[in-house]
Amino acid sequence: MNLQLLNNLSLKPYNSFGIDVSAEQFVDVHDDAQIREALHYAEARQMPLLVIGGGSNLLLTRDREGLVMRMASRGVRIVSEKGTQVVVEAEAGEPWHPFVVHCLELGLVGLENLSLIPGTVGAAPMQNIGAYGVEIKDVFHSLTALDRQTGEVRDFLGHECAFGYRDSLFKQHLGRWLILRVRFALSREAALHLDYGPVRQRLQEQGISEPTAMDVSQAICSIRLEKLPNPAELGNAGSFFKNPVIPTAQAQALKVRYPGLVAYPQGDEVKLAAGWLIEQAGWKGFREGDAGVHRLQALVLVNYGHATGRQLQSLAVRIQADIAERFGVELEMEPNLY
């Protein structure tokens, strides 16, 4: 066996909430062969299997029986280049933000608005991560995934991934597809997205009138660091709730009752700012024991040190119930609960 299995390991260092639960067995996998060996090991023993990446989009609520497999594959390469268009491939275990920085250092444009998002490359398309007007689907080329039901490896193009708001085919069929590597369609020419949120304003404050992609990345990093707590200092998983999308008529009625409602038209529907709803309901800065809502960003639930996953889940459920009662709006949790 080429696997280095660890027994009764604390998962506290492997999830951004810092929840201290244990794994019956744990293994890092570094390539396709180890991935298949770990899958076979768990299947042969009929062990439950949990696959994790950077641990930034999950809330662990109990000790894990069976095997926890962490995707630790590494590698970044240019697979094709035609004119100014470049396709870059990264292994699933690559940490996301260092990968973004690496692409920017190569002079490649497209990922800069997605700077400083925690997690790994393999998890990015699963959630269709997005920030400041750009989502993974906007820079996606293709990916390679292993079908855990059949053992076959398959490539997916963008239209086959069913990308939606913080959603994809791989999230809809959680546990079936194991993403091995992802390819991104980037460019050597700047086509910057500056008009979402305070990005342009931040660049102007810095005296930058003709920004590069690296300038945009650094501006977004500074904005995120001001708004969101560092998981290394305060356990969190970033935005805990999705921004709800509701019918236009419902949004108009809410706007009458709440003139300050933060809302964005989305075709025939309207996307509401979940953080605004939570803040208006008085939850911003709330703390009960070591489980709380961040004092600067109501969309972020935090672990002040020794909160359990169940305590954070309970807090999230209370917030959901309150928002539903006050506004008639259902909030959906972003992290996967285990």
N, C-alpha and C positions, 0 to 999 in steps of 0.2 A: 504493500500500500504506500502511495506517495503522499498521502494526506497526513497532516500533523493535527490530530484531534486533541482538543482540550476539554476537560471534564469540569462541570459545575463552575463555569466561568461567569463572573459578573458582567452584565451587558452595559453597565453604567458608562464606560468609555465609548461605547458603540452606538449611543443614541443621543441626539442633541438636547433632549430634555434632561438627560442625566438621571434617568430613572434606574434605580438599583434593583434590577431583577436578575435572576441567573438563568443560564442556558445549561441544560443537561449535558449537551455536547456542542462544541463550537469549532468551526474550521474556516480558515481563509483559503479561497481558491484563486489561483493566479493565471490559469489558462483553461482552454476548452477541455483538455484531458482531465484536469483536476475537477472541473465542474461535473463532467460525466461520472467520474469516480465517486464524487460526493453524492450525486443523485442516486447512483446505484447502491451505495452504502446505505442510504436512508430507506430506499425502497425495499432492499433485501431484508431489512430488519423491521419493516413496517413502522418506521419512525416518522412522526410529524416533522415537516421541514419548513423552516422560515428562512427566506432569502432576504438579505439586507444589503444596502450599499453604504451610504454615508450616515444612515440612521437619522436623517433630518426630516423625514416625513412619516414618522410613525410614533405612536404612543403605546408604550408597553404597559399593560395593566396586570400582568401576572408573570410568574416564573415560566420559562419555556421548556416544555417537555420535548424530547427528540433532539433534532439537529438544527442549529442556526448556522447558515452558510453565508459568509460575507464575501461579496464580489470584490476582489483585490487585484484584478487584472490591470495591467498598465501598458501604455503605448499610444503614441500619436504619430500619424503619418499622412502625407499628401498622397492621395490615390489617383488624382487626375487634375490636369491644369489645361484650360483652353482659353487663350486670350487672358482676360482679367478674371475669369471664373475659375475658382479652385474648390475642389472637393477634399475635405479633410476628414479622416477617420480616426476615432478614438475608442479605446477599449472601455468597457462598461465601468470598470473600477477606477478610472481616472477621476480625481477630484475636480468638480466643475469649475470653480473660479480659477485655479491655476491653469486649467485647459484654456479658458477664455483669454487669460493674460498671454499664454504661449501663442495663441493665434494672432493676437494683436501685435506681439513682438515680431511675428513673421510678416506683418503688414497686411493682414487679412481682416476685412471689415464684415460685420454682421452680428457678432455676438456681444458687442460692447454694452448694449442696454440690459443684458442679462448678467452683468458683473455682480460679484459678491453674493450670488444665490448659493446657499449651502447645498451639499449633496454631491452626487456623482453623475458622470455622463450617462450611465445606463438608466438612472432614474428620471433624467430630464424629459425624454419623450413620453414616459409613462404618465407623468403629471401634465405634460405639455406646459412646462414651466413658462412663466411670462412675467415681464416687468417693463414699465415705462414704454408701453406701446408696441412691444415686440414679444412674440411667443415662439416656442421651438418650431412650430409648424411653418413659420415665416423663413426659417433658415435651414430647414430640414431637407436632406437629400434622400437618405434611406437608412435602414438598419438591418442587422442580422440578429435573429432570435432563435432560440432552441425551443421546440415544442415539447414540453414535459410529458405530454400524453403519448406521443409517438416516437420521441427521440430524434426527430428530423430537424434539420437546420433550414431556416427559410429567410429570404430577404424580403423586406417590406418597403415599398415606395410610399410617398406621402399620402396619396389618396386611399391607400389600404389601411392606414393607421387610425382612421375615425377620430381625428383630432377634434377636440372641443375645448370649452373653457375648463382648464385644469382636468382634462379628461382625454382618454385615448382607448383604443381597442385593448391595450395591454392592462389598463386599469379596470376596464369593464370585465375582462376575463382574468382577474387577479389570480396568480398562481399557475396559470397555464404556460404563458410565454416568459422565457428567461432571456432578457436582452443581453447579447454578447458584445456587440460593438455598434457604434452609431456614426453615420457620415453626415456632414454638414456642407451645404452649398454656400460658400463665402466668396468674397470679391476683393480684388486689389484696388478697386475704385471706391471712394467714399460715397455712400448714399445714407447719410446719417438720419436717425429719427430723433428729433429734438423737441417736438411740440407736445409731448405728454408729460404732465406733472411739471415739476420745477426745474427740469434739466436745463433749458435755455437760460432761465434766470440765474442758475448757479454758475453757468459758464460766463455770463455777463459780469457777475460779481467777481469772478476770477480774472476779468479783463481779457477773455478769450473771444475774439470776434469771428475767427475762422478755425473752428475746432477740428482736431483730428479724431479718429475713432478712439485713440488712447485717452485724449482729453475727455471725451464723453464717458468713457469707462471710469476714469478717476473722479469725475463730477458725480456720477451715480454712486460710486463707492462712498464718497463723503456724505451724500444725502442719506444713504442706507445706514451708515454708521451713526448718524444723528437720530434716526427714527427707530431703528431696530436694535435690540440688545444683542451683544455678542454671545453666542451659545457657550463659548469657553468660560464666560464670566457669569452668565445667568441662563440656566437651562430653558430652552424654548425651541419651537419648530417653525419659527417665522409666523406668517399669517395662519391663524388656526381655522378661520372660517372663510368659505368662498363668498365673494360678493354676489348676493342673490339677484337673479334676473326675473322680473315680474312683468305682467301685462301693462301696456301703456296707461290704460284707464285706471288701474290700481295705483300706479305711480302718480298720476295726476291728482287722484283723490288724496293721497298722502301729502302731496305738495301743498294742497289747500290747508291741511291740518298742520303741516310742518314746513313753513316756507323755506327754511334753511336746508331742506333735504338735499343730499348730494347724490345726483343721479346722472347717468350717461345713456343716451339713446343707443339701442342696439337693434337696428332694423325695426321690426314691429314691436319690440319689447324694450325694456329699460333695465339697465344694470344699476343697482343701488350700492353705495359704499357701506359694507357691513360694519366697518370701524365706526362710521358716523352713527349708525343705529345703536351700536353697543355703548358708545360714549354718551349719547342722549339718554340712554336708559340708566346711566349712573354707574356703570361697571368699570370704567377706566380707573385704574389704580386700586381696585378692590383686591383685598388679600384675606385669605382664611387659612391660618397655619402657614405652610410653605407653598400653597397653591394660590396663584393670583393672576390678575390682568395687569399688563405692563402700564406703568404710570404715564408713559409718553405715547403709547400706541395701543389703542383699545382692541385691536385685532389680534394682539399677541398674548397668548397665555404663557405664564412663566412658572418655573420651579425655583423657588428661592433657596433650595438646598436639599430638603428631605421629603418633598411631596411624593406621593405615590401616583402611579398612572391612574388608579381608580379615583383618587381625589381630584385630579385634573379633569378626568372624564366627567365626574359629577358636577364640577363647576361649569364645564362646557354645556352640559345638559340643562342646567339652571338658566344659563344665559340664553340658550335656544328657546326655552319655554317663555322667558320674559319677553324676548323680542317678538315671538309669535303672538303673545297676548297684547302687547302694546301696539304693534304695527301691522299685525296680520301677515307677517313675513317669516318664512321658514329659512333658517340658516343651516347650511350643510358644512360639516367638519371637513377640513382638507386632509389632515393626517389620517393614515390608516391605523385602526385600533387593533391591537393584538393582545 
